[in-house]
Amino acid sequence: MQEIEKCCKLAGPIDILINNVCVQLEAPCHEHSLEDWNKTLAIGLTSYFLFSKHCLPHMLEKAHGAIVNIASVQGTQSQPRVPAYAAVKGGVLSLTRQLGVEYASKGIRVNSVSPGTIATPLVEGILQRAGSSREVAGRAYPMKRIGEPSEVSKVVLFLASDDASFVTAENITVDGGIMGLGGWATFV
């Protein structure tokens, strides 16, 4: 994890941090290895903490900054076979609220975005392993499709911008309405 501190030092002063990394290793809890659990937490939650920790001093010095954490709808609703991923994304939501509250009075906003099923390489792999497709996955959604990466990035850009100057400790869901429906995990 020293690599993260080194990376932040090499990058120099950062006013906007987007934390967006995770792995989704699949197995039911009783078959999930401790190694996979720890790997998922290190990549998807500890890295968010460390990048924030090492970027915050500059933001504090300037009394201005924005952190946007990529969470997931799986932080509030989950599906079988992803205990570590679900725990990580729930942790991202909690970390976002905590940092948002702690640094709000210091001019730093911290928010998260929770995508639903988005057409990414990770999702393509999941759909292939399940013998499914984008079209089949989209049927479960009120919008009758899965999302595109650009639809998530527009929300991230908003939260990182001064247009969101009074928004902190919040999570915005970008999911085509599936969380409103309450059964998003039936997509495969």
Secondary structure, DSSP 8 states (H G I E B T S, - for coil): -HHHHHHHHHH---SEEEE---------GGG--HHHHHHHHIIIIIHHHHHHHHHHHHHHHHT-EEEEEE--GGGTS--TT-HHHHHHHHHHHHHHHHHHHHHGGGTEEEEEEEE-SB-SHHHHHHHHHTT--HHHHHTTSTTSS-B-HHHHHHHHHHHHSGGGTT--S-EEEESTTHHHHT-GGGG-
